C-alpha cells in the first residue's frame, strides 16, 4: 500500500479509485488554501510515497516571495515524487515554466494519473 498526498482540487474520482485499490490518501495544502498539512512540512515520518495535484497549485499568488521550488522543497529533500496534473497539450509549456525544479516532478495527463501513481503506466 502506498500513501499518496494530494493537493486541494485533485479529482475525487482519482482519490476514490486509489482508496479502492488500497492506497491511503492524505490532504495537503499549498499554504494558501488551508486544505491539509502544508506540503512543505512533510517529513520522512509522514511516509508519503508520492504527491499529486494540479500544476497551478504549486504556484503561489502573485507578489509572494517564494516559488514552486520553495513549495516543493520538502518533497525534493525527502525524495518524494511529485505528479503534477497537466493536460498533454499543455505539458511542453508547463515543463518550460517549471525550469530547474523539474527534478522529481512528473507531468501527467489527468486521465493517466492513476496508472502513473500506482506504477501501472508504461
N, C-alpha and C positions, 0 to 999 in steps of 0.2 A: 504494500500500500504506500502510495505517495501522499504527501501533504502539499497541496497547491495553495499558495497565497494569491488572492485575486483583488484587483483594484475595483473600486466602485464603477458600476456601469457594465461590468462583464456580464455577458449573456447568461441569464438564469438557466436556460436550457442546457448550456455547456456545463454549468456547475452541477445541475441535476444529473446529467449523464456521467460526470466524474464521480459523483456520490454513489450512483448505482453501480459503477464499476469498482467501488471500494476505495476510492481516494478521498481523503479528508480535504476540506476547504477551510481557509482562514481569511476573513475580510481584512484588507489592508487599505490604508489611507495614503493620500499624497501630501498631507499636511494642510490642505485647504477644504477638503470635502467631509472631514470628520467621519469617515466610513468605518475605519477599524484601526488596528495597530499601524502606526506610521511606518511605511516601508523602509525608511532609513534607520529604524530602530530594530530591525531584525538582527538576531544573533544566532549562533550555532544551536543554542538551546531550543530555538523555535522549531528546529527540524523541518524547515521548509525545503522541499525538493525543487520547486520552481515557482515563479511569479508570473501571472498573466494579467493583462489589462490592455485597454485601448491605448494606442500611440499617444493621443493627446493628454492622457493622464500623467505623463512624466514631464510635462512642460508646465512650469509654474506660471502664474498670472504675470502679465507684463509689469515691469517695474521691480520684480523680485530679484534679489542679487544672485540667487542660485539658478542652476540649470538642470537638465536631465541627468548629467553626470553626478551632480551632487545628490540628487534624489535616489539614484541607484547605487550610491557608493557602498552601502552595506551589502547589497547583492553581489557586487563585484568582489568586495573584500572576503565574503564567505563563499564565493564561487557558486552562488545560486543563479541558475539560468533564468533569464527573463524572456518572456514571449510577449511581444507587443503586437496587437491585432491591427492589421492594416490590409485593406483590400489589395489584391495582386496588382491592379493597375496603378496603385499609388506607392508601391514599395520602393521603386527606384528613387523617387523624391524623398521618401521617408528616410531611406538609408543615407542620403546626402545630408539631410537635416541632422541626423544623429552624429555624423562626423566621427570623432575619435572615441566616443563612448560605446561604439558598436560591439566591443569585446564582451561576450557573454549575453548579448542581446540577439534574439532571433525574431525577425519579422515574419509573421504568419497570417495568412488569409483566415478570417474568422471561420469559414467553412471547414478549414483544416486544423483548427485549434485542438480538438480532442485528440486527434492522431499525433500531433506534434507533442502535446503534453504527456501522452501515455507511451510514446515511443513506437506507436503503431504506424507512423508515417513512413515514407520512403527512405 
